[in-house]
Amino acid sequence: MPVIEPFKGILFKEKNIDSYICPPYDVIDKDYKKQLLSKSDFNIVRIVLPEGEDDKKYENAKDILDSWIFQEKLIFDSDCSFYAYTCTYNINNTKKTLYGFLGALKLEELGGSIKPHEKTLKGPKIDRFKLITSTNAMFCPIMMIYNNEHLSNFVKNCKKQNLFEVNFEDKIHNVYKINDIEIVNHIKESIKNQTLVIADGHHRYETCLSIRNYYNKVGQKKAGSEYALVFFVDKNDGLALMPIHRLIKKINIDDFRQKIYNYFEISDDFDYDIVMYDGKFTYLKYIDKNSKDLIDKLDVKLFENIVFKKMLNLSDEDIASNEISGYAHSKEEVIKSVDRKEAVVGFLLKPVTYESLFEITKNNLTFPQKSTYFYPKIPSGLVGYHFSSIEGCRHV
């Protein structure tokens, strides 16, 4: 049963914070980090991706956070609150709005009411463990999806205070404060019967579990470490679930084209499974895609089994190495990669549906790596969570 609590968020004291926020840490490359650092001495990237040699960078992050709090650049909210959030964005020439809210989720082991949809890697978890235990804070929320229209409408229509608006990465972000006790308690009760699926932030969630368990093991139990900063969004509230397309970097294209006919029929743009791009578009339909297995019948798994493994004879290790295979997040990126000779051929896949997402996770199964891309990403630094943020907020 998910348990969520309001918390005293860490907020920038100024209202104009366009130059202070950054994307989630795991989508920031070196060049973009330089741009963010040049925007302001107070850009949150200095904390979520700190500078410094080896573990010194985590100490630096703590020092920066402490300094900004001392200077009152960052302040703690005086009220125990949930924080409603909207993001107005454009996708495929269509204007959309993402709705949801931020809260402190009590950590529980995965597989019960909180479901992962993909497996994680060890490296990122070590990095986040060191950062969070050093700062005792989170500025990058984990994103979780629920399925409850009543709760969604309640959060949208309840009384709330507008805190600030941010224009960042061609999107308009708004944050609102919800601190009425009756409203807060209604939200807490409404989430209790939900199954939550992690969309973004698997590494962060598992890291938070490790931190909680670590403090308990060494006898330094910290109440705030039993919770994590989470953004909750209903599956129908504007979060786009997009595919991650496939690239093949090293093949003999003529031999590959000949093999195509063993596994695919040439189709059209009205009835197809995947689209191949090698300078021109070819619509393909699998000859044999009959499978009752929940995972094997997914388009992304069919592609992996047929193209990567049968046609190219790649092992799981080959696929993971990205030496022969690769990924792209948009049609434009696929075209650009092939046209620039960075890849020999690209494949456009269809998106996973939310129905499949909930069905597969309900059965405690996970998707193949790089199956889903959720958009938009929530910036880091809008509202932060500190281990002390939960003090006085439980059972309000």
Secondary structure by P-SEA (a helix, b strand, c coil): cbbbbbcccccccccccccccccccccccaaaaaaaaaacccccccccccccccaaaaaaaaaaaaaaaaaccccccccbbbbbbbbbbccccbbbbbbbbbbbbccccccccccccccccaaaaaaaaaaaaacccccbbbbbbbbcaaaaaaaaccbbbbccccccccbbbbbbbbccaaaaaaaaaaaccbbbbbcccaaaaaaaaaaaaaaaaaccccccccbbbbbbbcccccccbbbbbbbbcccaaaaaaaaccccccccccccccbbbbccbbbbbbbccccccccccccaaaaaaaccccccccccaaaaaacccccccccaaaaaaaaaaccccbbbbbbbbcaaaaaaaaaaccccccccccccccccccccccccccccccccc
